[in-house]
């Protein structure tokens, strides 16, 4: 039940941002940022290149931030651990090109 409620947050976020006219281009990015490269995500089950590029980028950044931030239910993981998890999920959860670019940027800015 909680997971179903949590899955609503991309839709809720998009609805909030939709009210701000100059952010119109961001609405689909927010709405689709939990789609997965392999099509097993939500809300629409989009896969691969059908997911907006901004959403694919936000998915990687959001996951990295979630892993490396303290949460009430778990400790943050170290940056190298988060990087390994992005590599592991590249091609299934995340766009491999986006993961590669993000990891290169991190390597250039330790």
C-alpha positions in Angstrom: 0.0 0.0 0.0 2.8 2.4 0.9 4.7 1.6 -2.3 1.6 2.4 -4.4 1.3 5.8 -2.6 5.0 6.4 -3.2 4.6 5.7 -6.9 2.2 8.6 -7.1 5.0 11.2 -6.4 6.1 11.8 -10.0 2.4 12.5 -11.0 2.0 14.8 -7.9 5.3 16.6 -8.6 4.3 17.2 -12.2 0.9 18.5 -11.2 2.6 21.0 -8.8 5.1 22.2 -11.4 2.4 22.4 -14.1 1.0 25.4 -12.3 4.1 27.4 -13.0 4.0 28.5 -16.6 7.7 29.1 -17.2 8.4 25.5 -16.1 6.2 23.8 -18.7 9.2 22.1 -20.3 10.1 20.5 -17.0 6.7 18.8 -16.4 7.4 15.7 -18.5 10.9 15.4 -17.0 9.4 15.2 -13.5 6.5 13.0 -14.6 8.8 10.4 -16.2 11.8 10.4 -13.9 10.9 6.9 -12.5 10.6 5.2 -15.8 13.3 2.6 -16.3 15.5 1.9 -19.3 14.1 -1.6 -19.5 10.5 -0.5 -19.4 9.7 -1.7 -15.9 9.3 1.7 -14.4 6.3 4.0 -13.7 4.0 5.8 -14.3 3.7 4.7 -18.0 6.2 1.9 -18.4 8.2 3.7 -21.1 11.5 2.2 -22.2 14.8 3.3 -23.8 14.7 6.3 -26.0 10.9 6.8 -25.4 11.8 8.2 -22.0 12.5 12.0 -22.3 16.3 12.6 -22.0 15.8 15.0 -19.1 14.0 12.3 -17.2 16.8 9.8 -17.9 19.3 12.3 -16.5 17.1 13.2 -13.5 16.7 9.5 -12.7 20.5 9.0 -12.4 21.0 12.2 -10.4 18.0 11.4 -8.1 19.2 7.9 -7.4 22.7 9.1 -6.7 21.4 11.8 -4.3 19.1 9.3 -2.6 22.0 6.8 -2.1 24.5 9.4 -0.8 22.1 11.2 1.5 21.2 10.3 5.0 17.6 9.0 5.4 15.6 8.3 8.5 15.5 4.6 7.6 19.2 4.1 6.6 22.6 5.7 6.5 24.0 7.3 3.4 26.4 5.2 1.3 29.8 6.3 0.2 30.2 7.9 -3.2 32.2 4.9 -4.6 29.4 2.5 -3.5 26.8 4.7 -5.2 28.9 4.8 -8.3 29.1 1.0 -8.3 25.3 0.7 -8.0 24.8 3.1 -10.9 27.1 0.9 -13.0 25.3 -2.3 -11.9 21.9 -0.8 -12.9 23.1 0.7 -16.1 21.2 -0.8 -19.0 18.3 -2.0 -16.9 17.2 0.8 -14.6 19.2 3.6 -16.1 20.3 4.8 -19.6 23.8 3.5 -20.0 24.9 6.6 -21.9 23.7 8.9 -19.1 25.3 6.7 -16.4 28.6 6.8 -18.3 28.5 10.6 -18.7 27.6 11.1 -15.0 30.4 8.9 -13.7 32.9 10.7 -16.0 31.8 14.0 -14.5 32.1 12.6 -11.0 35.6 11.3 -11.8 36.6 14.8 -13.1 35.3 16.5 -9.9 36.1 14.4 -6.9 
